[in-house]
């Protein structure tokens, strides 16, 4: 793992970039913690962000009364309508507006109500946000922009309330894509994203908004971006994932353990720029890798991880890289259980890979 | 009175003088009388860059009773859908139209099934207006094979090709440029038909709407853009989302008409006017001042951003079904009992349809892969692990 000096600068990892406001890096473990769910953790992070930076703004559709998932509860009352406000229904306008706000040195925290609706804003994100610093020769930037969107399956979301569009954004140099797996991670990662000097797209797993409950420190803390975390140690196969899918993968790991297969599970956390080193180190240990995500398999981010691993670890690999992902169909309605990369599909793939 | 030979105007109770012509059917008789009646709309039309049509609408007993029946059916259907959703038989998202029925029936009365309609996700009643059946509605809501989209679409994606109903769209505002494309095709084929592209007050702030308006006006397309203004874009009131909530004026160079969307006759008059206008001079915007009793969807209680008094106030003052009921009663076209019988009948129809819909099976698992691409393309879709499950997309 990379060393970090007091200022939070990553040492020895070239392009990762330094983090802004890194003096606020508190020890995650100190202070009191309370058991809360994901939307409350995100809510706390937003409260902290607005409290600590007077030029931070939260806006989006219906955020004023608390938002459809209650992530923005209490913000309008506490910080006023000039800093927390509703926008009309216009994603392209929301993100474009956010870019402008950020370009003036503010922290613009834009909410897209469901990741499925982010596409009208795709042009703004890809062509404006990602390239602003680059094409202005560093005169301008919109680093203060953070776009939050709930993503992922929820059991009955259908075509337009379940999509995982992270792969589209991973293809764009100039922005970061971050996905938390749990409440504690979410609060720390979101604060890091907001304070990061680059535009970030932060996908929140909506399935976990109420379901995931964890001890979350009450103080202001940040978790590092572009650092993957090994959340389960193992020696036979490396599993890589992010967001809600990790809990499914963990169940598969536990089942595989009963068959004597020791699985190492890695949470990527930041998809771009991703922590190749941690994954590589793990694959060198185990010789096998399996990637799982809800998005369709073809062209999903698993493909990028797979290609990179093969590039660096070809001779070490004992089996082809396995990908257990969504099917190559639109996200279905009643067929959701067939579409999803379930625990059993992952388990099958683990066994197939180990017995290759 | 012209109608006195059909009904005994003096006796509201047992129909002692029931006419022979309608006495034989087992259902409540819908009058086949087409004697014209003239009714004034609730409010005059407000126009933008055009001459408003007259407030006097021509109708007849048959039409009024049909309106009543159709709206009662739609109302009952939506309420039944509410119960089914709460019983978890309908899953996913369900956006109910009750309160807005007058638009669906009024529009249909002014156009033909050759005209195209395209709308957003609050489409159950629009689908019914286009000739959809209750079975298709409930089966689709429950994700069954008998549904209009074969169970693969759900609440937001109802379509009916044979009556040119282009659905049923989840992404807000996306259907409007699509509607303009339909209109272009209609103009090109010179078949004297128009397209009604419906959207809500929330969607009125989408950029693509203005792109669509510009295109339709530039090329004189027979497109009628209908803003069903129910005053709330999910949880956001119109005055907090739009600088100018006069949606009928937002077309700027495109003429517009503001209509009381709870008055089915006003809607009919406006749509008739709009169709004539669109065929002659290009696009027009209709703003329907309407209201939804339910929240945005079944996940929204609908009371966090508006008061219960407001909802019940509208229900008392402007309910579309009550308006037609009063009209029918005041013109003596049917008795109160007959209208109640119609409502009972409608309730039974809905219950029967639900029972039949429940019997319809879920789609076959193999259907997960169908219709991704055009048939026979032979594209392979991989299963989860790319080794075992491979299906050639049919």
Boltz contact constraints between the chains, C-beta under 6 A:
constraints:
  - contact:
      token1: [A, 62]
      token2: [B, 235]
      max_distance: 6.0
  - contact:
      token1: [A, 62]
      token2: [B, 236]
      max_distance: 6.0
  - contact:
      token1: [A, 86]
      token2: [B, 236]
      max_distance: 6.0
  - contact:
      token1: [A, 86]
      token2: [B, 240]
      max_distance: 6.0
  - contact:
      token1: [A, 88]
      token2: [B, 205]
      max_distance: 6.0
  - contact:
      token1: [A, 88]
      token2: [B, 241]
      max_distance: 6.0
  - contact:
      token1: [A, 89]
      token2: [B, 172]
      max_distance: 6.0
  - contact:
      token1: [A, 89]
      token2: [B, 202]
      max_distance: 6.0
  - contact:
      token1: [A, 89]
      token2: [B, 205]
      max_distance: 6.0
  - contact:
      token1: [A, 89]
      token2: [B, 233]
      max_distance: 6.0
  - contact:
      token1: [A, 90]
      token2: [B, 205]
      max_distance: 6.0
  - contact:
      token1: [A, 90]
      token2: [B, 206]
      max_distance: 6.0
  - contact:
      token1: [A, 92]
      token2: [B, 207]
      max_distance: 6.0
  - contact:
      token1: [A, 156]
      token2: [B, 91]
      max_distance: 6.0
  - contact:
      token1: [A, 156]
      token2: [B, 92]
      max_distance: 6.0
  - contact:
      token1: [A, 158]
      token2: [B, 92]
      max_distance: 6.0
  - contact:
      token1: [A, 158]
      token2: [B, 154]
      max_distance: 6.0
  - contact:
      token1: [A, 160]
      token2: [B, 170]
      max_distance: 6.0
  - contact:
      token1: [A, 297]
      token2: [B, 382]
      max_distance: 6.0
  - contact:
      token1: [A, 324]
      token2: [B, 384]
      max_distance: 6.0
  - contact:
      token1: [A, 324]
      token2: [B, 385]
      max_distance: 6.0
  - contact:
      token1: [A, 328]
      token2: [B, 381]
      max_distance: 6.0
  - contact:
      token1: [A, 329]
      token2: [B, 372]
      max_distance: 6.0
  - contact:
      token1: [A, 332]
      token2: [B, 368]
      max_distance: 6.0
  - contact:
      token1: [A, 333]
      token2: [B, 143]
      max_distance: 6.0
  - contact:
      token1: [A, 333]
      token2: [B, 152]
      max_distance: 6.0
  - contact:
      token1: [A, 333]
      token2: [B, 154]
      max_distance: 6.0
  - contact:
      token1: [A, 334]
      token2: [B, 143]
      max_distance: 6.0
  - contact:
      token1: [A, 334]
      token2: [B, 151]
      max_distance: 6.0
  - contact:
      token1: [A, 334]
      token2: [B, 362]
      max_distance: 6.0
  - contact:
      token1: [A, 335]
      token2: [B, 368]
      max_distance: 6.0
  - contact:
      token1: [A, 338]
      token2: [B, 365]
      max_distance: 6.0
  - contact:
      token1: [A, 338]
      token2: [B, 368]
      max_distance: 6.0
  - contact:
      token1: [A, 341]
      token2: [B, 384]
      max_distance: 6.0
  - contact:
      token1: [A, 345]
      token2: [B, 384]
      max_distance: 6.0
  - contact:
      token1: [A, 349]
      token2: [B, 385]
      max_distance: 6.0
